[in-house]
Amino acid sequence: MLLTTAASRLAVRRTFSVVPRRTIITVKDTFYVSNATAIGEGRNGTVKSDGDVPLSLKLATPKSIGGKGDGQNPEQLFAMGYASCFLGALQFVAGTAGKKDAAANAKIHSSVVLGPAAEMDGFALKVDLKVEGIEDESLIKAAHEFCPYSRALRHGIEVNVSKA
């Protein structure tokens, strides 16, 4: 069947649109490795990590999605990691730009939202970062380009899943 109208061609393009392939970021050298193990009932279990100061946390599903809310949850941990990583990236790029003082009192507020995915079954995450104490938007943009968490979410990262 030939499509002769512009509207028909546009409808086909929308129906069969191709999502551009992202460049996956890979690790060239290893500077640090952190290991964590989740045990128990997933969101209602325990997670432990190694490192210079080992950490063990009780996990709990938030009350807002039917849990007891009596422990931490993966979204909290992700929000904390992203906020601290972005702050470090901001301070680094400010220092390399000769503007170290501009980021001295910066604060990063991160919000990780969990909800149903719009494009597929299951859940999705959304992140909102708010940068406080920085007037120079070019530093914020540079930090977003440099931060490993931002890069991972923007470009994708290598993830290997295998049987232990």
C-alpha positions, -999 to +999 in steps of 0.1 A: +000+000+000+015+034-010+011+063+013+006+094-007-003+121+018+021+139+041-002+131+071+000+094+063+038+095+060+040+113+093+018+087+110+040+059+098+071+077+110+056+081+144+045+045+146+079+032+136+101+058+151+135+045+161+150+054+195+186+066+189+212+042+202+231+056+231+268+052+237+274+030+267+301+043+290+326+016+300+354+016+326+389+018+313+408+015+346+396+005+381+402+031+409+378+017+435+353-012+438+324-012+463+306-045+469+271-049+484+249-078+492+212-078+497+196-106+517+162-114+531+130-101+515+144-076+490+129-042+499+122-056+534+155-073+539+191-062+547+218-047+525+255-048+535+285-032+519+322-035+523+347-007+522+369+011+547+338+015+569+314-014+563+277-005+563+247-026+571+211-012+567+177-026+574+155-021+543+118-014+543+092-006+517+080+030+522+046+035+538+034+054+507+035+022+487+022-002+513+052-009+535+060-004+571+085+024+564+107+013+593+140+012+574+158+027+544+149+020+508+169+018+476+156+052+464+169+069+495+203+053+490+204+063+453+194+099+461+221+101+487+248+087+464+238+109+435+237+141+457+271+135+471+286+125+438+272+155+420+285+178+448+319+163+444+317+168+406+306+204+411+335+211+434+360+195+411+349+214+380+348+246+399+383+240+411+396+232+376+379+264+363+397+285+390+364+291+408+368+269+438+352+294+461+321+295+440+312+259+451+325+261+487+290+265+502+270+245+476+243+220+485+228+194+463+192+184+469+182+152+451+148+137+447+144+102+434+109+094+423+096+058+419+065+052+399+049+032+371+068+033+339+050+052+311+066+032+282+065-004+295+053-026+324+069-022+357+084+007+375+106+037+365+128+062+383+130+099+378+156+122+394+155+159+402+186+177+413+185+212+427+217+230+432+218+256+460+245+282+465+258+284+430+251+313+407+273+302+377+250+279+356+280+269+335+295+252+365+263+232+371+262+222+335+299+211+336+292+191+368+263+174+351+286+164+322+314+152+346+294+134+373+295+096+369+259+093+381+247+118+356+267+101+328+253+067+338+218+079+336+223+100+304+244+075+284+239+041+301+266+019+317+278-016+314+258-040+335+266-076+338+242-101+354+252-136+360+247-166+383+271-166+414 
